Amino acid sequence: MDSNIRKLVHAATQDNDLSALSEAYKKLKKERQSSDDKLDAVSSDLFVLCAEAALKVRHLLFCI
């Protein structure tokens, strides 16, 4: 799942693609919520990459 999310974040950053960023953020949240017992189910750096991409496309909602 991490690689799929990374690809979406990369696409969002490269193309200023808000829909790719939105999809990546939704997947991150879903993975985090569905795996309460696994703390490292999603790499924490993905949240940072998503926030950085959100800043680049000026959509601050995904920085939270």
C-alpha positions as a printed Julia matrix, in Angstrom:
64×3 Matrix{Float64}:
  0.0    0.0     0.0
  2.86   2.38    0.75
  4.13   2.33   -2.83
  0.66   3.05   -4.18
  0.32   6.06   -1.88
  3.83   7.25   -2.76
  2.96   7.17   -6.46
 -0.15   9.25   -5.84
  1.76  11.8    -3.76
  4.47  11.97   -6.41
  1.87  12.55   -9.13
  0.25  15.25   -7.03
  3.6   16.98   -6.54
  4.74  16.72  -10.14
  1.46  17.64  -11.81
 -0.17  19.77   -9.1
 -2.89  17.13   -9.2
 -5.37  17.75   -6.4
 -7.34  14.56   -7.12
 -4.22  12.39   -6.72
 -3.42  14.17   -3.48
 -6.96  13.69   -2.23
 -6.86   9.99   -3.04
 -3.49   9.56   -1.32
 -4.74  11.34    1.79
 -7.92   9.22    1.93
 -5.85   6.04    1.62
 -3.49   7.2     4.36
 -6.37   7.92    6.72
 -8.08   4.63    5.89
 -4.92   2.61    6.5
 -4.23   4.39    9.77
 -7.8    3.87   11.04
 -8.06   0.25    9.94
 -4.86  -0.82   11.64
 -5.11   0.39   15.23
 -3.08  -2.56   16.45
 -0.25  -1.96   13.96
  1.47   1.33   14.72
  3.66   1.22   11.64
  1.02   0.03    9.15
  1.7    3.18    7.14
  5.12   4.73    7.06
  5.06   8.05    8.92
  7.11   9.73    6.21
  4.1    9.36    3.9
  2.18  11.8     6.06
  5.05  14.27    5.75
  5.23  13.8     1.97
  1.48  14.28    1.72
  1.66  17.47    3.77
  4.52  18.8     1.64
  2.56  18.04   -1.54
 -0.49  19.77   -0.05
  1.57  22.88    0.61
  2.86  22.82   -2.94
 -0.63  22.65   -4.45
 -1.9   25.11   -1.82
 -4.5   22.78   -0.38
 -3.89  22.99    3.33
 -6.69  20.63    4.34
 -4.39  17.69    3.63
 -1.66  19.07    5.89
 -3.53  18.07    9.02
